[in-house]
Amino acid sequence: MSLWTRISAAISALASGEGLSAVFDQLRAPPDRTVAFTIAVIALGAKMAKADGQVTRDEVTAFREVFNIPPEDEAGAARVFNLARQDIAGFEDYAARIGAMYADDPAPLCDLMEGLFHIALADGIYHPNEDDFLHRVADIWGFDDRRFARIRAQFVPDADRDAYDVIGVEADMPMAEIRVAWKAHVRNNHPDMMIARGVPEEAVKLAEKRMIAINKAWETIQLDRAS
């Protein structure tokens, strides 16, 4: 059964009137978390699209870049998007349910946040309402300002990019400890590790910008320490 077939089945199984947000309460364990991850990106992305007042062709294209949607499954993906836009539940309710789903392993929440940033920047404009939206979601998920800033810097062109913040270390830490942190990031962003924590194979590409930023930060720190 394909990912999108399972997504359609999960939505169809909802009792009438439950609302899309109830899906997240039912998909807490593997392999269903892969389904939930995909629904979460599309659903929160739909709510975010309302934040800047419009849904652009670029944003729709961004969904296609995050997920390889077969032609036969496009209707199912569109259904999730439209349900999220029409659902009376607010994005904060969605975010809280998604956060609870990953309470025992919050690592996928960073993957989700990066997917949302990818969609937000798809049209080349980072709207202030989108920034407020993503910052609020990050707060609900328990991200501190530094973690949010680190993810934001990977996507927003004019964001501050401190190499030490990107890797999540202090500037006065020994080089050996920074190297350990850098290696941990590289390991945690390996495709096999991402799939193991419930990130669909279609969405592993979410880590591409993160890895570029992490490796660039490591190179910057090495040059800084060598000077």
Helices and strands as residue ranges (DSSP letters): H 3-12, G 20-22, H 23-26, H 32-51, H 57-66, G 71-73, H 74-86, H 91-101, H 107-120, H 128-140, H 145-155, H 163-167, H 175-188, H 191-196, G 201-206, H 207-226
